[in-house]
Amino acid sequence: MRDGRQDWVLPAIIAVIVALLGVLGIVGWLIVKDSSDAVADPAAASSALTSAPSTPETVTVTPPVTVTETQTPPPATEPTRTESGAGGWYAQLGAFNDRSNADAAAAQHGAVVRPGYIVGSSSTWVVVIPVASESAAESVCSGYGSGACYVRYSGE
């Protein structure tokens, strides 16, 4: 032992100082790295934004386009029994896109097959019973037991 100190004290103090310097170096490096990734002061950013010149934008507005679809009625290959009721009223018993199904339904009910556009149907063929008035069409529909029956008017 020299002068009352032990031989290990000086190396221990130097090791502690080196360790503290290492820790402080790492903390300092983290602070610098964190500040370089951080966003600038919002007040500084807003003043930078307000000082930039504004450029007007041109917006072109195009009105919507309406497309109208015109449906051409199918060729008139109607059966010979196509007479309409005197008042243009019908009892509609069915609507079909297949002519053979419409003919079968018409034969079953004693009705006629008409093009759907005549009575405002989106189907190609409708099975109808022409009558003279709305009340007569309602009477036919009330006696029609199977399926739906609709009272229709055609201004033909």
Biotite code that builds the C-alpha atoms (Angstrom):
import biotite.structure as struc

atoms = struc.array([
    struc.Atom([0.000, 0.000, 0.000], chain_id="A", res_id=1, res_name="MET", atom_name="CA", element="C"),
    struc.Atom([1.359, 3.343, -0.977], chain_id="A", res_id=2, res_name="ARG", atom_name="CA", element="C"),
    struc.Atom([0.533, 6.444, 0.946], chain_id="A", res_id=3, res_name="ASP", atom_name="CA", element="C"),
    struc.Atom([-2.556, 4.895, 2.496], chain_id="A", res_id=4, res_name="GLY", atom_name="CA", element="C"),
    struc.Atom([-4.261, 4.030, -0.780], chain_id="A", res_id=5, res_name="ARG", atom_name="CA", element="C"),
    struc.Atom([-4.735, 0.603, -2.098], chain_id="A", res_id=6, res_name="GLN", atom_name="CA", element="C"),
    struc.Atom([-3.507, -0.285, -5.571], chain_id="A", res_id=7, res_name="ASP", atom_name="CA", element="C"),
    struc.Atom([-6.924, -1.001, -7.036], chain_id="A", res_id=8, res_name="TRP", atom_name="CA", element="C"),
    struc.Atom([-8.616, 2.344, -6.203], chain_id="A", res_id=9, res_name="VAL", atom_name="CA", element="C"),
    struc.Atom([-7.015, 4.378, -9.010], chain_id="A", res_id=10, res_name="LEU", atom_name="CA", element="C"),
    struc.Atom([-7.850, 1.875, -11.783], chain_id="A", res_id=11, res_name="PRO", atom_name="CA", element="C"),
    struc.Atom([-11.433, 1.625, -10.398], chain_id="A", res_id=12, res_name="ALA", atom_name="CA", element="C"),
    struc.Atom([-11.881, 5.404, -10.494], chain_id="A", res_id=13, res_name="ILE", atom_name="CA", element="C"),
    struc.Atom([-10.543, 5.555, -14.059], chain_id="A", res_id=14, res_name="ILE", atom_name="CA", element="C"),
    struc.Atom([-12.900, 2.699, -15.099], chain_id="A", res_id=15, res_name="ALA", atom_name="CA", element="C"),
    struc.Atom([-15.892, 4.505, -13.573], chain_id="A", res_id=16, res_name="VAL", atom_name="CA", element="C"),
    struc.Atom([-14.986, 7.754, -15.351], chain_id="A", res_id=17, res_name="ILE", atom_name="CA", element="C"),
    struc.Atom([-14.594, 5.914, -18.699], chain_id="A", res_id=18, res_name="VAL", atom_name="CA", element="C"),
    struc.Atom([-17.922, 4.131, -18.162], chain_id="A", res_id=19, res_name="ALA", atom_name="CA", element="C"),
    struc.Atom([-19.679, 7.442, -17.338], chain_id="A", res_id=20, res_name="LEU", atom_name="CA", element="C"),
    struc.Atom([-18.181, 9.060, -20.424], chain_id="A", res_id=21, res_name="LEU", atom_name="CA", element="C"),
    struc.Atom([-19.384, 6.095, -22.508], chain_id="A", res_id=22, res_name="GLY", atom_name="CA", element="C"),
    struc.Atom([-22.924, 6.321, -21.115], chain_id="A", res_id=23, res_name="VAL", atom_name="CA", element="C"),
    struc.Atom([-23.009, 10.099, -21.604], chain_id="A", res_id=24, res_name="LEU", atom_name="CA", element="C"),
    struc.Atom([-21.758, 9.611, -25.172], chain_id="A", res_id=25, res_name="GLY", atom_name="CA", element="C"),
    struc.Atom([-24.536, 7.142, -25.946], chain_id="A", res_id=26, res_name="ILE", atom_name="CA", element="C"),
    struc.Atom([-27.204, 9.381, -24.373], chain_id="A", res_id=27, res_name="VAL", atom_name="CA", element="C"),
    struc.Atom([-25.888, 12.369, -26.305], chain_id="A", res_id=28, res_name="GLY", atom_name="CA", element="C"),
    struc.Atom([-25.925, 10.371, -29.551], chain_id="A", res_id=29, res_name="TRP", atom_name="CA", element="C"),
    struc.Atom([-29.559, 9.313, -28.912], chain_id="A", res_id=30, res_name="LEU", atom_name="CA", element="C"),
    struc.Atom([-30.595, 12.921, -28.245], chain_id="A", res_id=31, res_name="ILE", atom_name="CA", element="C"),
    struc.Atom([-28.968, 14.148, -31.433], chain_id="A", res_id=32, res_name="VAL", atom_name="CA", element="C"),
    struc.Atom([-30.492, 11.303, -33.453], chain_id="A", res_id=33, res_name="LYS", atom_name="CA", element="C"),
    struc.Atom([-33.947, 11.890, -31.952], chain_id="A", res_id=34, res_name="ASP", atom_name="CA", element="C"),
    struc.Atom([-33.853, 15.619, -32.626], chain_id="A", res_id=35, res_name="SER", atom_name="CA", element="C"),
    struc.Atom([-32.867, 15.094, -36.261], chain_id="A", res_id=36, res_name="SER", atom_name="CA", element="C"),
    struc.Atom([-35.940, 12.848, -36.779], chain_id="A", res_id=37, res_name="ASP", atom_name="CA", element="C"),
    struc.Atom([-38.288, 15.222, -34.958], chain_id="A", res_id=38, res_name="ALA", atom_name="CA", element="C"),
    struc.Atom([-40.636, 17.625, -36.735], chain_id="A", res_id=39, res_name="VAL", atom_name="CA", element="C"),
    struc.Atom([-39.729, 21.275, -36.666], chain_id="A", res_id=40, res_name="ALA", atom_name="CA", element="C"),
    struc.Atom([-41.484, 23.665, -34.349], chain_id="A", res_id=41, res_name="ASP", atom_name="CA", element="C"),
    struc.Atom([-45.145, 23.971, -35.484], chain_id="A", res_id=42, res_name="PRO", atom_name="CA", element="C"),
    struc.Atom([-45.031, 27.761, -35.242], chain_id="A", res_id=43, res_name="ALA", atom_name="CA", element="C"),
    struc.Atom([-41.992, 27.845, -37.515], chain_id="A", res_id=44, res_name="ALA", atom_name="CA", element="C"),
    struc.Atom([-43.648, 25.424, -39.919], chain_id="A", res_id=45, res_name="ALA", atom_name="CA", element="C"),
    struc.Atom([-46.871, 27.453, -40.103], chain_id="A", res_id=46, res_name="SER", atom_name="CA", element="C"),
    struc.Atom([-44.968, 30.701, -40.693], chain_id="A", res_id=47, res_name="SER", atom_name="CA", element="C"),
    struc.Atom([-43.056, 28.988, -43.497], chain_id="A", res_id=48, res_name="ALA", atom_name="CA", element="C"),
    struc.Atom([-46.345, 27.841, -44.981], chain_id="A", res_id=49, res_name="LEU", atom_name="CA", element="C"),
    struc.Atom([-48.015, 31.220, -44.765], chain_id="A", res_id=50, res_name="THR", atom_name="CA", element="C"),
    struc.Atom([-45.104, 32.971, -46.403], chain_id="A", res_id=51, res_name="SER", atom_name="CA", element="C"),
    struc.Atom([-45.244, 30.704, -49.464], chain_id="A", res_id=52, res_name="ALA", atom_name="CA", element="C"),
    struc.Atom([-47.130, 32.252, -52.390], chain_id="A", res_id=53, res_name="PRO", atom_name="CA", element="C"),
    struc.Atom([-50.506, 30.704, -53.086], chain_id="A", res_id=54, res_name="SER", atom_name="CA", element="C"),
    struc.Atom([-51.353, 29.454, -56.545], chain_id="A", res_id=55, res_name="THR", atom_name="CA", element="C"),
    struc.Atom([-54.987, 29.443, -57.600], chain_id="A", res_id=56, res_name="PRO", atom_name="CA", element="C"),
    struc.Atom([-56.427, 26.107, -58.642], chain_id="A", res_id=57, res_name="GLU", atom_name="CA", element="C"),
    struc.Atom([-58.633, 25.665, -61.679], chain_id="A", res_id=58, res_name="THR", atom_name="CA", element="C"),
    struc.Atom([-61.435, 23.167, -61.251], chain_id="A", res_id=59, res_name="VAL", atom_name="CA", element="C"),
    struc.Atom([-63.442, 22.020, -64.247], chain_id="A", res_id=60, res_name="THR", atom_name="CA", element="C"),
    struc.Atom([-66.916, 20.727, -63.497], chain_id="A", res_id=61, res_name="VAL", atom_name="CA", element="C"),
    struc.Atom([-68.526, 18.512, -66.102], chain_id="A", res_id=62, res_name="THR", atom_name="CA", element="C"),
    struc.Atom([-72.285, 18.008, -65.839], chain_id="A", res_id=63, res_name="PRO", atom_name="CA", element="C"),
    struc.Atom([-73.474, 14.388, -65.632], chain_id="A", res_id=64, res_name="PRO", atom_name="CA", element="C"),
    struc.Atom([-74.449, 12.744, -68.888], chain_id="A", res_id=65, res_name="VAL", atom_name="CA", element="C"),
    struc.Atom([-77.846, 11.105, -69.102], chain_id="A", res_id=66, res_name="THR", atom_name="CA", element="C"),
    struc.Atom([-78.101, 8.135, -71.406], chain_id="A", res_id=67, res_name="VAL", atom_name="CA", element="C"),
    struc.Atom([-81.565, 7.251, -72.591], chain_id="A", res_id=68, res_name="THR", atom_name="CA", element="C"),
    struc.Atom([-82.064, 3.725, -73.830], chain_id="A", res_id=69, res_name="GLU", atom_name="CA", element="C"),
    struc.Atom([-84.724, 3.214, -76.440], chain_id="A", res_id=70, res_name="THR", atom_name="CA", element="C"),
    struc.Atom([-86.160, -0.248, -76.684], chain_id="A", res_id=71, res_name="GLN", atom_name="CA", element="C"),
    struc.Atom([-87.352, -1.358, -80.052], chain_id="A", res_id=72, res_name="THR", atom_name="CA", element="C"),
    struc.Atom([-90.360, -3.635, -79.785], chain_id="A", res_id=73, res_name="PRO", atom_name="CA", element="C"),
    struc.Atom([-89.914, -7.169, -81.087], chain_id="A", res_id=74, res_name="PRO", atom_name="CA", element="C"),
    struc.Atom([-91.219, -7.927, -84.553], chain_id="A", res_id=75, res_name="PRO", atom_name="CA", element="C"),
    struc.Atom([-94.957, -8.238, -84.578], chain_id="A", res_id=76, res_name="ALA", atom_name="CA", element="C"),
    struc.Atom([-95.525, -11.956, -84.996], chain_id="A", res_id=77, res_name="THR", atom_name="CA", element="C"),
    struc.Atom([-98.716, -11.948, -82.997], chain_id="A", res_id=78, res_name="GLU", atom_name="CA", element="C"),
    struc.Atom([-101.399, -14.608, -83.198], chain_id="A", res_id=79, res_name="PRO", atom_name="CA", element="C"),
    struc.Atom([-104.521, -13.824, -85.154], chain_id="A", res_id=80, res_name="THR", atom_name="CA", element="C"),
    struc.Atom([-106.528, -13.185, -81.987], chain_id="A", res_id=81, res_name="ARG", atom_name="CA", element="C"),
    struc.Atom([-105.136, -9.751, -81.060], chain_id="A", res_id=82, res_name="THR", atom_name="CA", element="C"),
    struc.Atom([-108.283, -7.724, -80.619], chain_id="A", res_id=83, res_name="GLU", atom_name="CA", element="C"),
    struc.Atom([-108.168, -5.349, -77.689], chain_id="A", res_id=84, res_name="SER", atom_name="CA", element="C"),
    struc.Atom([-111.018, -4.529, -75.411], chain_id="A", res_id=85, res_name="GLY", atom_name="CA", element="C"),
    struc.Atom([-113.209, -1.638, -76.490], chain_id="A", res_id=86, res_name="ALA", atom_name="CA", element="C"),
    struc.Atom([-111.906, 0.523, -73.648], chain_id="A", res_id=87, res_name="GLY", atom_name="CA", element="C"),
    struc.Atom([-108.269, -0.607, -73.796], chain_id="A", res_id=88, res_name="GLY", atom_name="CA", element="C"),
    struc.Atom([-108.464, -2.515, -70.490], chain_id="A", res_id=89, res_name="TRP", atom_name="CA", element="C"),
    struc.Atom([-106.774, -5.863, -69.914], chain_id="A", res_id=90, res_name="TYR", atom_name="CA", element="C"),
    struc.Atom([-106.511, -8.491, -67.233], chain_id="A", res_id=91, res_name="ALA", atom_name="CA", element="C"),
    struc.Atom([-102.831, -9.471, -67.371], chain_id="A", res_id=92, res_name="GLN", atom_name="CA", element="C"),
    struc.Atom([-102.347, -13.108, -66.381], chain_id="A", res_id=93, res_name="LEU", atom_name="CA", element="C"),
    struc.Atom([-98.628, -13.460, -66.996], chain_id="A", res_id=94, res_name="GLY", atom_name="CA", element="C"),
    struc.Atom([-95.459, -11.985, -68.487], chain_id="A", res_id=95, res_name="ALA", atom_name="CA", element="C"),
    struc.Atom([-92.850, -14.027, -70.357], chain_id="A", res_id=96, res_name="PHE", atom_name="CA", element="C"),
    struc.Atom([-89.633, -13.550, -72.302], chain_id="A", res_id=97, res_name="ASN", atom_name="CA", element="C"),
    struc.Atom([-90.132, -16.889, -74.099], chain_id="A", res_id=98, res_name="ASP", atom_name="CA", element="C"),
    struc.Atom([-92.944, -16.880, -76.666], chain_id="A", res_id=99, res_name="ARG", atom_name="CA", element="C"),
    struc.Atom([-93.674, -20.627, -76.305], chain_id="A", res_id=100, res_name="SER", atom_name="CA", element="C"),
    struc.Atom([-94.321, -20.208, -72.554], chain_id="A", res_id=101, res_name="ASN", atom_name="CA", element="C"),
    struc.Atom([-96.623, -17.247, -73.274], chain_id="A", res_id=102, res_name="ALA", atom_name="CA", element="C"),
    struc.Atom([-98.551, -19.272, -75.895], chain_id="A", res_id=103, res_name="ASP", atom_name="CA", element="C"),
    struc.Atom([-98.987, -22.173, -73.454], chain_id="A", res_id=104, res_name="ALA", atom_name="CA", element="C"),
    struc.Atom([-100.341, -19.870, -70.723], chain_id="A", res_id=105, res_name="ALA", atom_name="CA", element="C"),
    struc.Atom([-102.675, -18.139, -73.196], chain_id="A", res_id=106, res_name="ALA", atom_name="CA", element="C"),
    struc.Atom([-104.080, -21.471, -74.382], chain_id="A", res_id=107, res_name="ALA", atom_name="CA", element="C"),
    struc.Atom([-104.632, -22.592, -70.785], chain_id="A", res_id=108, res_name="GLN", atom_name="CA", element="C"),
    struc.Atom([-106.644, -19.465, -69.861], chain_id="A", res_id=109, res_name="HIS", atom_name="CA", element="C"),
    struc.Atom([-108.319, -18.549, -73.144], chain_id="A", res_id=110, res_name="GLY", atom_name="CA", element="C"),
    struc.Atom([-106.253, -15.378, -73.331], chain_id="A", res_id=111, res_name="ALA", atom_name="CA", element="C"),
    struc.Atom([-104.156, -13.691, -76.021], chain_id="A", res_id=112, res_name="VAL", atom_name="CA", element="C"),
    struc.Atom([-100.435, -12.976, -76.241], chain_id="A", res_id=113, res_name="VAL", atom_name="CA", element="C"),
    struc.Atom([-99.444, -9.329, -76.691], chain_id="A", res_id=114, res_name="ARG", atom_name="CA", element="C"),
    struc.Atom([-96.042, -7.627, -76.929], chain_id="A", res_id=115, res_name="PRO", atom_name="CA", element="C"),
    struc.Atom([-95.068, -6.393, -73.464], chain_id="A", res_id=116, res_name="GLY", atom_name="CA", element="C"),
    struc.Atom([-94.553, -2.779, -74.525], chain_id="A", res_id=117, res_name="TYR", atom_name="CA", element="C"),
    struc.Atom([-98.282, -2.505, -75.352], chain_id="A", res_id=118, res_name="ILE", atom_name="CA", element="C"),
    struc.Atom([-99.244, -2.751, -71.674], chain_id="A", res_id=119, res_name="VAL", atom_name="CA", element="C"),
    struc.Atom([-96.065, -1.227, -70.209], chain_id="A", res_id=120, res_name="GLY", atom_name="CA", element="C"),
    struc.Atom([-94.371, -4.480, -69.206], chain_id="A", res_id=121, res_name="SER", atom_name="CA", element="C"),
    struc.Atom([-90.610, -4.979, -69.301], chain_id="A", res_id=122, res_name="SER", atom_name="CA", element="C"),
    struc.Atom([-91.201, -8.576, -70.422], chain_id="A", res_id=123, res_name="SER", atom_name="CA", element="C"),
    struc.Atom([-91.234, -9.389, -74.117], chain_id="A", res_id=124, res_name="THR", atom_name="CA", element="C"),
    struc.Atom([-94.631, -11.117, -74.129], chain_id="A", res_id=125, res_name="TRP", atom_name="CA", element="C"),
    struc.Atom([-97.667, -10.762, -71.869], chain_id="A", res_id=126, res_name="VAL", atom_name="CA", element="C"),
    struc.Atom([-100.738, -12.943, -71.617], chain_id="A", res_id=127, res_name="VAL", atom_name="CA", element="C"),
    struc.Atom([-103.868, -10.809, -71.389], chain_id="A", res_id=128, res_name="VAL", atom_name="CA", element="C"),
    struc.Atom([-107.623, -11.030, -71.600], chain_id="A", res_id=129, res_name="ILE", atom_name="CA", element="C"),
    struc.Atom([-108.965, -7.875, -73.309], chain_id="A", res_id=130, res_name="PRO", atom_name="CA", element="C"),
    struc.Atom([-112.077, -6.428, -71.659], chain_id="A", res_id=131, res_name="VAL", atom_name="CA", element="C"),
    struc.Atom([-114.243, -3.334, -72.095], chain_id="A", res_id=132, res_name="ALA", atom_name="CA", element="C"),
    struc.Atom([-113.737, -1.669, -68.692], chain_id="A", res_id=133, res_name="SER", atom_name="CA", element="C"),
    struc.Atom([-111.670, -1.558, -65.548], chain_id="A", res_id=134, res_name="GLU", atom_name="CA", element="C"),
    struc.Atom([-114.405, -3.249, -63.545], chain_id="A", res_id=135, res_name="SER", atom_name="CA", element="C"),
    struc.Atom([-114.542, -6.080, -66.096], chain_id="A", res_id=136, res_name="ALA", atom_name="CA", element="C"),
    struc.Atom([-110.738, -6.520, -65.764], chain_id="A", res_id=137, res_name="ALA", atom_name="CA", element="C"),
    struc.Atom([-111.090, -6.586, -61.962], chain_id="A", res_id=138, res_name="GLU", atom_name="CA", element="C"),
    struc.Atom([-113.844, -9.194, -62.317], chain_id="A", res_id=139, res_name="SER", atom_name="CA", element="C"),
    struc.Atom([-111.568, -11.389, -64.475], chain_id="A", res_id=140, res_name="VAL", atom_name="CA", element="C"),
    struc.Atom([-108.740, -11.048, -61.934], chain_id="A", res_id=141, res_name="CYS", atom_name="CA", element="C"),
    struc.Atom([-111.006, -11.911, -59.008], chain_id="A", res_id=142, res_name="SER", atom_name="CA", element="C"),
    struc.Atom([-111.991, -15.155, -60.772], chain_id="A", res_id=143, res_name="GLY", atom_name="CA", element="C"),
    struc.Atom([-108.393, -16.010, -61.638], chain_id="A", res_id=144, res_name="TYR", atom_name="CA", element="C"),
    struc.Atom([-107.303, -18.463, -58.995], chain_id="A", res_id=145, res_name="GLY", atom_name="CA", element="C"),
    struc.Atom([-103.690, -19.374, -59.783], chain_id="A", res_id=146, res_name="SER", atom_name="CA", element="C"),
    struc.Atom([-100.887, -16.817, -59.779], chain_id="A", res_id=147, res_name="GLY", atom_name="CA", element="C"),
    struc.Atom([-101.017, -13.054, -59.964], chain_id="A", res_id=148, res_name="ALA", atom_name="CA", element="C"),
    struc.Atom([-103.424, -11.102, -62.111], chain_id="A", res_id=149, res_name="CYS", atom_name="CA", element="C"),
    struc.Atom([-103.046, -7.390, -62.839], chain_id="A", res_id=150, res_name="TYR", atom_name="CA", element="C"),
    struc.Atom([-105.531, -4.855, -64.161], chain_id="A", res_id=151, res_name="VAL", atom_name="CA", element="C"),
    struc.Atom([-103.845, -2.865, -66.945], chain_id="A", res_id=152, res_name="ARG", atom_name="CA", element="C"),
    struc.Atom([-104.844, -0.145, -69.376], chain_id="A", res_id=153, res_name="TYR", atom_name="CA", element="C"),
    struc.Atom([-103.452, 0.417, -72.832], chain_id="A", res_id=154, res_name="SER", atom_name="CA", element="C"),
    struc.Atom([-104.425, 3.557, -74.703], chain_id="A", res_id=155, res_name="GLY", atom_name="CA", element="C"),
    struc.Atom([-104.318, 1.677, -78.003], chain_id="A", res_id=156, res_name="GLU", atom_name="CA", element="C"),
])
